Amino acid sequence: MANLSYKHFTLGVEEEYMVIDPVTRELKSHQQKIVQEGQKVIKDKVKAEMHQAVVEVGTDICADVDEAFMDVSTLRKTISGIAGDLGLWIGASGTHPFSHWESQLITDHARYNEIVNELQEAARSNLIFGLHVHVGMETREMAIHIANSARYFLPHIYALSTNSPFWEGRLTGYKSFRTKVFDKFPRTGIPDFFESIEAYDNYVKLLIKTNCIDNAKKIWWDLRVHPFFNTVEFRICDIPMTVQETISIAALFQGICAKLYKLRMQNLNFMMYSRALLNENKWRASRYGIDGSLIDFGKESEVNTRVLLYELLDFIDDVVPHLGSRHAVNNVHKMMEQGTGADRQLKVYEESKNLVNVVDYIHDSFLSGL
């Protein structure tokens, strides 16, 4: 067992940023100028999103969390600098505290026009900002096995990422309202369990054959075996406010994959739970963040979410040294102490009763610690 290699658990991180007008603090269309300027410096690591007030960036394939940290930091600094030169601000929050989606322009691009044409208001109102973490896999067979088991942990890590308590100027009562907005899309949420990679591929083929989708990228689940890369892609999280939080979350996803792989290599399996049960935990995570309780299905009882997060840290502890991610994983303790992005946004709002101050705080935090 000692010579198991974890080298193939590479990381790729995609972040979606909001473009802000420094005067009104509203979301602002940048007319793809940030993307055009960005591509001169960081090539295809920056791209347009469906709404023009969104900029999406993606790292290279990173060998470990340190490489991912360097890459995401560079991306944040680069985009922030370019935006600044254009007289714009950048921020990272799952939703904008008060901007209205109706006033935001859609990017003129065949794929986005097609999505808007099909999904109509569900697409136009989908003005949200997420984090996607890709973890490299040895084979697609191993990928589906790991994805099946990793579903259980999605609500735990989602709770830690919650960063969207406001929507269109209203206090939603949720720590993450972003997923409530996204739920209007088809093929979202926590996926079902798949018997095998063939079963998953057959599902995708059936949807393509029957014109439900034109390719597997229109499956927007909270995690998916990626249709084109050898990765499991985790898509449930709100975009975290800071790089440190993003990297800690990436480290947790990587650690879970490595641990499930290690168990599989010892002929051990993690319990499988139904989507219906896992959704109960996802709902709780969205509503209460790390301050609520989740269901421990093994014990059949409610357990404080923070306690379950500490249990998760214990669960992955033995693979963390192999991944070289100890410092990133340890930062989770700090995240629990200072609260999630949602907790910090709410604190600013409670102190000032002013959503402009919340936007300022989001913008000020974007390069925090870099």
Summary of the structure (lengths in Angstrom):
residues: 370
radius of gyration: 19.6
end to end distance: 38.7
largest distance: 58.8
contacts: 1278
relative contact order: 0.16
helix: 50%
strand: 16%
